[in-house]
Amino acid sequence: MTLTRTSLEGLARRVAESGLTAAAPGDLDVLAETAEVIGLNPVLAEVLVDPSEPIVARERAFSLIACAVSGQVRGGVALAA
């Protein structure tokens, strides 16, 4: 998955409507890798992709990462992890 504004919005919409289980694990991995690339706390990324973490913690990590990453992607411009 190449992370663009459109792909991030689509992922966020799926998660908002159906929870993290609606996201493909690969999509969450790309988001987590991107979070690390832009300098977010790596613990957030670890929590996001760890299915043994409480779902509320994973959802919070998703929210924080998605907000931070959304400021880094513009229109069709990809942000590579």
Helices and strands as residue ranges (DSSP letters): H 5-18, G 20-22, H 25-37, H 42-49, H 55-70
